Amino acid sequence: MGVRINKKRNFLFVSRLLGKHLAVDPAISLATGSILASMLLENEGQKPLPQLDEIVEMVNSGIPNRALNAKSLAYKAKLPTKTVFIGFAETATGLGHAVFNHFYDATYIHTTREEIINLKPSFYFEEEHSHATSHRVYAPEEILMEAETIVLVDDEITTGLTASNLIAALSKSFPDKQYKVLSILDWRSDDQRSEFNHVMKARGISAEVISILSGQFLLSNEASIEEKELTYLEGKKKFELFTDTALTTPVTSTYYSTHASYNTFTGRFGLTADHHEEMEEWIQNMIFKLPSIDRNKSTLVIGVGENIYFPLRFALAFGEKTKVQTTTRSPIFAKNEKSYPIKQKCKFTLPDSNGIDQYIYNLAEVEAEQIIVIAESVKEKTTWFPLLTHLENLAPVTWISLTMPYEEGGE
C-alpha cells in the first residue's frame, strides 16, 4: 500500500502486476489479464483457458515464462452474447485490453480523461476518489446500443462507487444490458456489497463482480501526510525522435485534442479483435526499423499515461529481457524504506498530457542497459528533453512516437 497525495483518498494499492507505478515483466502483466479472461469464460459456463493453472503459477511466482505467455495470448474464445469490454483509465486501460485480447466478435474501448475536438462522448461518469475524476467514453454509440453484455475492467474495487457510477451512466443511455465487473482486487465490505446489489436491483440492472482476490482491509492511520514540494525534472540535451511515415500515418487517428494526436491501436475510440493481428504485425515492423538497438540487452520500455497495453505488447515482442512501466498523473508519497513500495519519484510535465503533472517511480531500482520511451504523441520535442535527459543518466534512450508529429497529424 502507498500513500497518495490526495485529500479524497489518501492511499492506494501499488500493483506489481500492471506495469503502471512499478516496472514489470510484460508476460506477468499480460497473464493477469488472461486469468481474468478465463474467469469470465467460466462465469459464462465455458471452459477456462487451457494454460490457466500454469499461468496462475507463473503470476504467483513472479517468474516470467515467455513461451507459456505466447501460448495463452494466442487462445481466443467467443462469448455467448454480443459483448463490449471497457477498461478504466488511467490504471486499468492495459488490463482491460489484455482481457479483451482473448475474445472474438467483441469490442474494446477504454475510458479517457482526454477531451477530443469535434467529437461528443457517448457518456461521462465521475470517479469520486480519483486524482482526476472525470471519465469520458468516445465509442460510437451503435457499439453500446448493440451490445448485450458490457464487461467493465478495473484493477481494484475499493467501495464499488466507480463501478456503480459507470453502470448507472451506461444504463441511463443504453438500457437493458447485463454487466460483469472484472477486477484483480475486490475490497468491498459486506455493507458496500449489499449497497451495490441494492442499487443495481432498484434500477433493474443485472450486474455481478468477478475478482481474482477479495477481502477487506482497515486503514488505521488516516492522518494527512505532508511532502516537500518536488522540483520538476530539468535538462536540455537534444534527442532524436524516431517515427516512420509509412507506419504511423495509417494509425494516426483523425480525432485529436488541442494538445495531442492519438494512435488507433490504443483503444480510445474502439477496437475489434481484428485490430490485434494488425497491431502485432505493426509492432514487429516498427521494431525492425528501429536504428542501432540491441534486442538482447536488458531493456526498460516506458509508456505514457493511458497508453499501457501497447508498451506491454511492444516489450513482449522486442526481447526476452524487457520490463515495462508507464508514467502516471497520480502523486504518490515516496519514502526510501524497505517495506514501503514507492521509494523515489520524478515529476515532469508534457504538453501531450495537457500540461498536467506526470510522475514516474522507482527508476533507480530498474537495472536496464537501454530504455525505450514510447510516446503516443509529440507536440513540442523540447518539452520532452527533461524526462529524456533524466532517463539518459540511467541508460541510453531511444524515443519513439506512435503518431505523426503533431504539426502534421494534429491539425
SULPEQUI-V655605 format. One record per residue. N is the residue number from 1. RES is the residue in three letters. SS is DSSP state (2 for helix, 1 for strand, 0 for the rest). OMEGA is omega in whole degrees, 0 to 359 (* if undefined). NEAR is the number of other C-alpha atoms within 8 Angstrom. Layout:
# SULPEQUI-V655605
{{N	RES	SS	OMEGA	NEAR} {N	RES	SS	OMEGA	NEAR}}
This chain:
# SULPEQUI-V655605
{{1	MET	0	178	8} {2	GLY	1	178	12} {3	VAL	1	181	10} {4	ARG	1	179	12} {5	ILE	0	186	9} {6	ASN	0	183	8} {7	LYS	0	181	6} {8	LYS	0	175	7} {9	ARG	0	192	9} {10	ASN	0	177	11} {11	PHE	1	169	8} {12	LEU	1	176	9} {13	PHE	0	184	6} {14	VAL	0	186	9} {15	SER	0	173	9} {16	ARG	0	184	8} {17	LEU	0	194	8} {18	LEU	0	187	13} {19	GLY	0	179	17} {20	LYS	0	184	12} {21	HIS	0	180	13} {22	LEU	0	179	12} {23	ALA	0	183	12} {24	VAL	1	172	13} {25	ASP	0	183	11} {26	PRO	2	179	14} {27	ALA	2	180	11} {28	ILE	2	182	14} {29	SER	2	181	14} {30	LEU	2	179	12} {31	ALA	2	177	14} {32	THR	2	174	12} {33	GLY	2	179	13} {34	SER	2	179	14} {35	ILE	2	179	12} {36	LEU	2	178	14} {37	ALA	2	179	11} {38	SER	2	179	12} {39	MET	2	177	10} {40	LEU	2	178	10} {41	LEU	2	180	12} {42	GLU	2	177	10} {43	ASN	2	180	7} {44	GLU	0	177	8} {45	GLY	0	180	6} {46	GLN	0	180	7} {47	LYS	0	177	7} {48	PRO	0	174	9} {49	LEU	0	182	9} {50	PRO	0	183	5} {51	GLN	0	190	9} {52	LEU	2	184	10} {53	ASP	2	179	6} {54	GLU	2	179	8} {55	ILE	2	179	12} {56	VAL	2	179	10} {57	GLU	2	180	8} {58	MET	2	181	12} {59	VAL	2	179	12} {60	ASN	2	182	6} {61	SER	2	184	6} {62	GLY	0	181	7} {63	ILE	0	185	7} {64	PRO	0	175	9} {65	ASN	0	187	8} {66	ARG	2	180	9} {67	ALA	2	177	6} {68	LEU	2	180	10} {69	ASN	2	179	12} {70	ALA	2	179	8} {71	LYS	2	184	9} {72	SER	2	180	12} {73	LEU	2	181	10} {74	ALA	2	183	7} {75	TYR	0	180	8} {76	LYS	0	179	9} {77	ALA	1	178	7} {78	LYS	0	179	7} {79	LEU	0	185	10} {80	PRO	0	179	5} {81	THR	0	179	7} {82	LYS	0	194	11} {83	THR	1	172	13} {84	VAL	1	176	14} {85	PHE	1	178	14} {86	ILE	1	176	13} {87	GLY	1	183	17} {88	PHE	0	171	14} {89	ALA	0	1	12} {90	GLU	0	193	9} {91	THR	0	189	11} {92	ALA	0	178	13} {93	THR	2	179	16} {94	GLY	2	179	13} {95	LEU	2	178	17} {96	GLY	2	179	18} {97	HIS	2	180	13} {98	ALA	2	175	14} {99	VAL	2	182	11} {100	PHE	2	181	12} {101	ASN	0	188	10} {102	HIS	0	188	13} {103	PHE	1	170	11} {104	TYR	0	170	9} {105	ASP	0	177	9} {106	ALA	1	180	12} {107	THR	1	177	13} {108	TYR	1	169	15} {109	ILE	1	171	15} {110	HIS	1	176	15} {111	THR	0	183	14} {112	THR	1	173	12} {113	ARG	0	187	9} {114	GLU	0	174	6} {115	GLU	0	185	6} {116	ILE	0	181	10} {117	ILE	0	175	8} {118	ASN	0	176	4} {119	LEU	0	182	7} {120	LYS	0	178	6} {121	PRO	0	174	9} {122	SER	0	175	10} {123	PHE	1	173	10} {124	TYR	1	163	10} {125	PHE	1	185	10} {126	GLU	1	175	10} {127	GLU	0	192	12} {128	GLU	0	189	8} {129	HIS	0	190	7} {130	SER	0	175	8} {131	HIS	0	174	7} {132	ALA	0	197	6} {133	THR	0	189	9} {134	SER	1	174	9} {135	HIS	1	175	12} {136	ARG	1	174	14} {137	VAL	1	185	13} {138	TYR	0	179	13} {139	ALA	0	172	12} {140	PRO	0	186	9} {141	GLU	2	182	7} {142	GLU	2	177	6} {143	ILE	2	181	10} {144	LEU	2	179	10} {145	MET	2	183	7} {146	GLU	2	182	7} {147	ALA	0	172	12} {148	GLU	0	179	10} {149	THR	1	175	12} {150	ILE	1	181	13} {151	VAL	1	179	12} {152	LEU	1	183	14} {153	VAL	1	176	14} {154	ASP	1	180	15} {155	ASP	1	187	10} {156	GLU	1	172	9} {157	ILE	1	182	12} {158	THR	0	179	7} {159	THR	0	185	9} {160	GLY	0	183	11} {161	LEU	2	181	9} {162	THR	2	179	10} {163	ALA	2	179	10} {164	SER	2	181	11} {165	ASN	2	180	11} {166	LEU	2	180	10} {167	ILE	2	179	9} {168	ALA	2	180	8} {169	ALA	2	179	11} {170	LEU	2	185	10} {171	SER	2	179	11} {172	LYS	2	182	7} {173	SER	2	184	7} {174	PHE	0	187	9} {175	PRO	0	172	7} {176	ASP	0	174	7} {177	LYS	0	168	12} {178	GLN	1	187	10} {179	TYR	1	170	13} {180	LYS	1	177	12} {181	VAL	1	180	13} {182	LEU	1	180	13} {183	SER	1	173	15} {184	ILE	1	185	11} {185	LEU	1	173	11} {186	ASP	1	185	12} {187	TRP	0	184	12} {188	ARG	0	175	14} {189	SER	0	178	9} {190	ASP	2	180	6} {191	ASP	2	180	7} {192	GLN	2	175	10} {193	ARG	2	179	10} {194	SER	2	179	8} {195	GLU	2	178	8} {196	PHE	2	181	11} {197	ASN	2	180	9} {198	HIS	2	180	8} {199	VAL	2	180	9} {200	MET	2	181	12} {201	LYS	2	180	9} {202	ALA	2	179	7} {203	ARG	0	181	6} {204	GLY	0	184	6} {205	ILE	0	174	12} {206	SER	1	182	9} {207	ALA	1	175	10} {208	GLU	1	182	7} {209	VAL	1	177	8} {210	ILE	1	182	10} {211	SER	1	176	11} {212	ILE	1	180	9} {213	LEU	1	174	7} {214	SER	1	181	9} {215	GLY	0	179	8} {216	GLN	0	178	7} {217	PHE	0	177	5} {218	LEU	0	178	4} {219	LEU	0	188	5} {220	SER	0	181	4} {221	ASN	0	181	4} {222	GLU	0	180	6} {223	ALA	0	177	4} {224	SER	0	179	6} {225	ILE	0	179	6} {226	GLU	0	180	4} {227	GLU	0	177	5} {228	LYS	0	179	4} {229	GLU	0	181	4} {230	LEU	0	180	6} {231	THR	0	179	5} {232	TYR	1	175	8} {233	LEU	0	178	10} {234	GLU	0	178	9} {235	GLY	0	184	9} {236	LYS	0	180	8} {237	LYS	0	182	7} {238	LYS	0	178	6} {239	PHE	0	177	7} {240	GLU	0	178	5} {241	LEU	1	178	9} {242	PHE	1	170	9} {243	THR	0	182	10} {244	ASP	0	186	7} {245	THR	2	183	7} {246	ALA	2	180	6} {247	LEU	2	190	9} {248	THR	2	182	12} {249	THR	2	181	10} {250	PRO	2	183	7} {251	VAL	2	173	11} {252	THR	1	185	14} {253	SER	1	174	10} {254	THR	1	176	5} {255	TYR	1	181	9} {256	TYR	1	176	13} {257	SER	0	179	11} {258	THR	0	187	6} {259	HIS	0	186	10} {260	ALA	0	167	15} {261	SER	1	185	17} {262	TYR	1	179	13} {263	ASN	1	185	11} {264	THR	2	181	10} {265	PHE	2	189	9} {266	THR	2	174	9} {267	GLY	0	182	11} {268	ARG	0	184	12} {269	PHE	0	177	10} {270	GLY	0	180	12} {271	LEU	1	171	10} {272	THR	1	180	10} {273	ALA	0	180	12} {274	ASP	2	180	6} {275	HIS	2	182	9} {276	HIS	2	179	9} {277	GLU	2	178	8} {278	GLU	2	181	8} {279	MET	2	180	9} {280	GLU	2	178	9} {281	GLU	2	180	8} {282	TRP	2	180	9} {283	ILE	2	179	11} {284	GLN	2	179	10} {285	ASN	2	178	8} {286	MET	2	179	10} {287	ILE	2	181	8} {288	PHE	2	183	6} {289	LYS	2	181	6} {290	LEU	0	182	8} {291	PRO	0	168	4} {292	SER	0	179	4} {293	ILE	0	186	5} {294	ASP	0	183	5} {295	ARG	0	178	6} {296	ASN	0	180	7} {297	LYS	0	173	9} {298	SER	0	191	10} {299	THR	1	172	12} {300	LEU	1	177	14} {301	VAL	1	183	14} {302	ILE	1	173	13} {303	GLY	1	184	14} {304	VAL	0	171	12} {305	GLY	0	185	11} {306	GLU	0	184	9} {307	ASN	0	184	13} {308	ILE	0	187	14} {309	TYR	2	181	12} {310	PHE	2	176	10} {311	PRO	2	178	13} {312	LEU	2	180	13} {313	ARG	2	176	11} {314	PHE	2	181	9} {315	ALA	2	180	13} {316	LEU	2	181	12} {317	ALA	2	188	8} {318	PHE	2	183	10} {319	GLY	0	184	9} {320	GLU	0	187	7} {321	LYS	0	183	8} {322	THR	1	169	14} {323	LYS	1	185	12} {324	VAL	1	175	16} {325	GLN	1	178	14} {326	THR	1	177	14} {327	THR	0	183	13} {328	THR	1	175	13} {329	ARG	0	182	10} {330	SER	0	180	8} {331	PRO	0	181	9} {332	ILE	1	177	9} {333	PHE	0	180	10} {334	ALA	0	177	8} {335	LYS	0	185	8} {336	ASN	0	177	8} {337	GLU	0	187	6} {338	LYS	0	186	5} {339	SER	0	183	4} {340	TYR	0	190	10} {341	PRO	0	183	8} {342	ILE	0	187	13} {343	LYS	0	177	11} {344	GLN	0	175	11} {345	LYS	1	177	11} {346	CYS	1	180	10} {347	LYS	1	180	12} {348	PHE	1	175	11} {349	THR	0	176	11} {350	LEU	0	176	12} {351	PRO	2	179	12} {352	ASP	2	173	10} {353	SER	2	177	11} {354	ASN	0	178	8} {355	GLY	0	180	8} {356	ILE	0	180	9} {357	ASP	0	177	9} {358	GLN	1	181	13} {359	TYR	1	170	13} {360	ILE	1	193	12} {361	TYR	1	168	11} {362	ASN	0	180	11} {363	LEU	2	183	8} {364	ALA	2	182	7} {365	GLU	2	181	5} {366	VAL	0	178	8} {367	GLU	0	182	6} {368	ALA	0	177	11} {369	GLU	0	176	9} {370	GLN	1	182	12} {371	ILE	1	175	14} {372	ILE	1	178	12} {373	VAL	1	181	11} {374	ILE	1	178	13} {375	ALA	1	174	11} {376	GLU	0	183	12} {377	SER	0	175	14} {378	VAL	0	180	13} {379	LYS	0	180	11} {380	GLU	0	186	7} {381	LYS	2	186	8} {382	THR	2	182	7} {383	THR	2	176	9} {384	TRP	2	188	9} {385	PHE	2	177	14} {386	PRO	2	178	13} {387	LEU	2	183	11} {388	LEU	2	178	10} {389	THR	2	179	12} {390	HIS	2	180	11} {391	LEU	2	180	11} {392	GLU	2	176	9} {393	ASN	0	180	7} {394	LEU	0	182	8} {395	ALA	0	177	10} {396	PRO	1	187	10} {397	VAL	1	168	11} {398	THR	1	187	10} {399	TRP	1	186	12} {400	ILE	1	171	11} {401	SER	1	180	14} {402	LEU	0	177	14} {403	THR	0	174	17} {404	MET	0	180	14} {405	PRO	0	189	11} {406	TYR	2	184	13} {407	GLU	2	178	7} {408	GLU	2	186	7} {409	GLY	2	189	12} {410	GLY	0	186	10} {411	GLU	0	*	6}}
